[in-house]
Amino acid sequence: MTGSETFPMARAAGCPFAPAPGLTARAPVSRVRLWDGSEPWLITRYADVRAVLADPRVSVDVAQPGFPHTNAVSKARDARMKTLMQMDPPEHTVQRRMLASEFTVRKMAALRPRIQELVDDLLDGMLAGPNPADLVEAFAVPLPSLVICELLGVPYADRDFFQGVAHTLVMDDPDPARAVAASEELNAYLEDLVGTKSAGPGLLGKLAPAMAPREIAVLGQLLLVAGHDTTAAMIALGTAVLLAHPEQFHDSADPVEELLRYLSITHTEARRVALADLEIGGQVIRAGEGIIAVKSTANRDPLAFPDPDRFDLHRSARHHVAFGYGRHLCLGAPLARVELQVAYSTLRRRVPTLALAVPLDRLEFKENAIFYSVRELPVTWASTLTTLPPGSSTKNRRTPHDSSVNG
């Protein structure tokens, strides 16, 4: 069976929040062609995606023959640096266990008051500035930057540096050499931060007794880039979805799980390689063959989510696979959930008149990056409805440049 379409595939211009038509209009298990001529298996059904992600006979090790690299940048970067996302047990088990206690639901919930302070500070700045404003620049990008910097102990004053590096690493830049250089530059910065004990109170400093500076730097790069770009993309895209459905923007229901299901922002999906022969969806996949498990279509599978293309805040959506499944379930999921809950709920409460400042079809989307999002999100609001509720005050709130975290 030969793959006739090239992956990743373009989304439909009139349906920017839906998976690419080329992903949905095909057999549940089929071949697809990559940039280098290889033809991995594409898995699109919910049950099959979960089965693949939970199967110990598949590997995330990018060095394994047959692993599906989705472009030259990904292949070049993966060859130089192995992170938690590319580790199999027992190596993965050891490193994840070291981090798991730092990302528990309880610890992330304890950060909620500080995240609320940061959200309010950023909205104060946006609402005091020009109207319309770009929500991406004013809110969606700086919020996760502030949170992940405080969590790791990275100085927020260096945000321009690591945001620029992140921009290159998430594949807006198609040059593999530039991506590798950016990755090495960020590793050197983090290694120096840990080696000179310049990191603030945070996770990087906690890991110093147990790991070498280089190991901490590689791990820190993963957390810094993934913890920033994924959440920034979800805040921006999720707000665009809510504003495109005004009745649901004003609904009191928590929108986070349905937005995670509805959007599934990772373009490159979950990539694996078979270590042994296995059967998925009635199709035998041989050892050494690449696999791409498509979370975006799994989250639109009508067998798992009735009427899946309808955005519905009152649907039961927590079983989505936006954060993955199995042993590689996203470590930062509890943190992302808290950030998104605070961001969306505060926008609704403080800016109930928030609206898109341009038609939806005029938004420009990031089609060539790992994380799908909008480049800009122009929004407007009624200027008479921008103050904090009675009893709230910004006078005693710490500024976004304060490096301490409650809890």
N, C-alpha and C positions, 0 to 999 in steps of 0.2 A: 504494500500500500504506500503510495507516494504522496507527500504533502503538496498540495496545490497552492496554498496561501502562505504568505510570509508573515511571521509573528515578530514583534507585536503588530496588531492591526489598528487601522484608524477608526475612530468613533464617527458616528453619523453626525453631520453638521447640525441637524435639527434636534438631536437628542444628546446633549453634552453630558448628561448624568448617567446614561445607560452604557452597558458594555458595548464593545464594537460589534456591529452586525455579523462580521465574519466569525465571531466567537460563538454566537448563539445559533446561527443557521448552519449547523454541521452535526455530524454524529457525536455522541457523548464521548467516545474514545476514538481519536483519529490522529493521523500524522499531520505535522505542520513543518514548514521550511523556515530555517533561521538564516541570518545574514551570511554565515559561513558555509551554507549548503547542507548542513546537518538537518536531520528530520526526526526530532523527538516526538513523543506522544503528547497530545493535548487532551487533558481530562477536564470535562466541563460540568458534570452532574454533581450535586451536593453530596450524595452518599459516596460516590466514587472518589471525590476530592478528599473527604474525611478518611476514607479507607487508605488512600495513598499516604496522606500526612501522618497516619498512625502506624504505618507498616514498617517494622524494623528492617525489612529487606530493601529499603530504599535509603539512599545516602544524600546528604547535603554537601559532601566534600567536593569542592570544585576541582580538585586534582584528579579525581576519578575519571578514567577514560569514558567518554560519552556524556559527561555532564553538559547540560545545555546552557551555554553562554549566549545571552540575548543580543550582545553587540560587542564590538572590539574594545570599548572602554571597560565594560564589565570584565571581560576576559583578562585584560592587562592589569586591572586593579586587583582582581582576585588572585592572580599569580604572585603578587607581591605581598599580600597581607591576608592572613587567615584569622577571621573573627569568630565569635561565638556562633554566628549564623551559618558558618561553614564547617562546623565541627560535629562529628558523630560521637556517640558514647565509645569509650569511657571519658574521653577528653572533654566532651560537651557536658557530661554529667558533673564533673569536678568543678568546672568553671561556673556553670549555672548555679550550682549549690552555693557557691561563694556569694553570688549576687542576689539570690532569691529572697533572702531575709531583708534586703534593703528595698524591695519593691512589693511588699505585702499590701493587701487591701487596707489593713489597719494603718500602716505607716503612711500610705498615700492619702488616706482620709484625714490624717493629722495635718497634712499640708494644706487642706482646703482653706483655712482662714488666711494663710499667706497668699495663696493663689487668688483669693477674692480681693485682697489688697492690691495685688498687681493688676488685676483686671480693672478695678475701679480707677487706679492711677492712670492706666492707659486710656480708658474711656474719658476721664477728665480731660486729658490732653487732646483727644480727638474732638470732643464736643466743644472745646474752647477754640479750636482752630477753624480752618476753612470748611464750608459746607456747600457742595459735596466734599467728601473725603474718600481716600482709597483705604478701605478696611484692611487690605493685605498689609500695607506699609504701616498703618497706624495701630493695628491691633493683632491681626492673625500671625504675623511674623515675630514681633517682639515678645508676645506673651510666652510661647514655648521656649524662646531663647532665654528669657529671664529665669524661667522655672528650671530648665536643665542646667544652666550655669550655676545657680544656687545649689542645686542638688549635687552636682559633681564637684563644686568648689573652683570653677573656672571664672576668672574675672569678667564681669559683663562689659567692662570697658573695652575688652578685646573682641566684642561681638562682630564688628565689621570684618575682622580678619576671618573668624571661623564661619561666618555666614557666606563670605566670598568663597571660601574653600568648599563649603557644603554645596553651594551653587554649582561648582564644577563637578563635585563627586556625584551629584544626583543626575548627571548626564545632560545638562543643558549644553555643556561643551563636548563636542563629538571627538575631540582629539585625545587618544589614549595616553600620549606622553604628558599632556597637561594634567590629565586626571591623576596619573601616577605621581607626578611632581606635587600636586596639591595634597594628595594623601600623605606623602612623605613629609611635606612641610607641616601639616597638622600633627603628625606623629612626633616630629621633632619639638614642636611647641609644647605638646602635652608631656612629653618625656622630660623636658627641661622644667616644666611646672612642678612635676612630681619630684624630680631629682634635686631641685633647689629648695624644695619644701615651700614653694610660693603659692601652692593651691590653697584656697580658703577651706573652711570647715565643710567637708563634703565627702562624697564617696571616693574620689581619687586618693585623698589622704588616708582614708580608712584601709584602702587596699595595699598601701605601701609596705606594711610589714610582711604581707603574704605573697606579693608578686614583684617581679623586676620592673623597673620604670618603663622599659619597652613594652612589656606585656600590658601594663596599665594604660599606656598610651594607645595601643591598638584597641583595647576595650573601650577606652574613653572616646576614641574617634567614633566607634560604632554608636555609643550611647548619645554622644553629642549631635551627630548628624541625623541619626534615626529619630531621636527624641525631639529634635527641632522640626525637621521637614515634614514628617508624617502628621504631626499635630497641627502645624501651620496650614498644611493643605486641607485638613479636615475642618478647621475653623472657617477658612475662607469658602470652601466648597459647600460645607454644611449650611453656612449662613445664606449663600446664594440659593440653595434649595429651599430653605425656609422662606426667604423673601419671594421666591417664585410661587410659593403656596401660602399667601398671606393668612388664610384662615388657620393654618397650622403653625405659623409663626406666633400667633396670638393664643394658641392652645396651651393649656397649663401642663400638658403631659411632657415628660422628659423625652426629648427627641434623639438622644445619643445613640441608642441601640439601633433604631430604625435608620438613622443616617449612616451608621457604620455598615449596615446591610445594604442600603440603597446605593452607596457610593463606591465602596471597595477601591481605594485610590491607588493601589500598587499596580502600575502598568506591566511590570515584568513578572508578576505572579509568583507562585511558589515553585521553585525549580529543584528537581531531584534527578538521581540516576539510579537505575535498578542494580542491585548487587546480586540478585538471583532472579530466576524466572518467576513471574507472578501473573495472576489473572485479575484484571480490573474491568468491570462492566462487560464480561464475556470475551474480552480480548487478552490474549497472552502477550505480555511484555517481557522480552528477553533480557537477561543479565547484560549490562553495559549499554542499554538503551536509555536515552534521556526522557524525562517526564516533566511536563509543565502542568501543574494543578491550578486551574483557573478559579480563584476565589470569587471574582466578580460575577461569573455565571452561576457558580454554586449558590451564591446569595440571591440569585434571581430564579432559582429552580422552583417551578410551581409545585413539585412534590414536597418541598420543604417549607415553602412560603406561598400560600395561595394568593393568586392575583399579584404576582411578584413585582410587576412594573408600576404598581400603584404605590405612591408614597403615603404611608398611613402610620401616624404616631401611635395609634392605639393597637397596632399589631404586636403580637408576641414575637420579638425578633432576637432575643438574647442568644439563641443558638447559631447565629451567623458565624462565618469563618473569616471575618475581616482581620482578626488577630492571628489567624492560622489555627492549627489544631495539633494535638499530640505533644511530643516532647519539645517541639520548637514553637509552641504557643508563645506569642510575644511577651517577653519579660516585663515590658513597660505598660502593658494593658491597663493595670489599675491606675497608673499615673495619668495616662491619656484620658481615661474615662472621667476622672475628677476635673482635669483641665477643661474638657469639652462641656461637662455639665455646668461648671461655673461660667464659662464663656457664653454659652447659649442662653442660660437663664438670666444672666446679668444684662445681656443685650436686650432681651425681651422686657425686663423690668425697668431698666433705665432709659431705654430708647424705644418705646412702644411704637413710635411713628417711623422707625427705620424702614427705608425702602431703597430698591435699586435706583440709581441715578441715571442708568442707561438701560435700554431694552436688553433682555437676556441674550438675544441673538447677536449682540454687539460685544459680548465679553470674549476675551481671548484666553484660550485654554492652553496649558502646557502639555503638548502632545509628545514631546521628545524627552521627557524627564522620567525618572523612576516613579516619582509620585505625581499623579495627575492632579492638577489644581488650576486656579485662575491666576493669570499674571497680575491683574488688578481687579479690584471689586469696588467700583465707584458707588457710594451710598449717600443718601441724603436723609434729613430728618426735620421735624418741626422744631424750630429753635426755642419755643416756649416750653418744651418738655424734656429738658436736658439736665435738670438738677437731681441731686441725690434725694432719696426719700427723707422725710423729717426724722431727726435723730441721728442721721448719718453725718459724718464729718471727714474731711480729708486732712484736717490739721495735724492729727497725730499719726497718720499713716506713714510708714517708711517709704522712701522713694524707691523707684525701680533699681537704683544703683546700690542699695543696701544689700550686702551679700549674705545676711543671716536668714535662716529659715525656721519658722516655728515647727515644733514637733520633732 
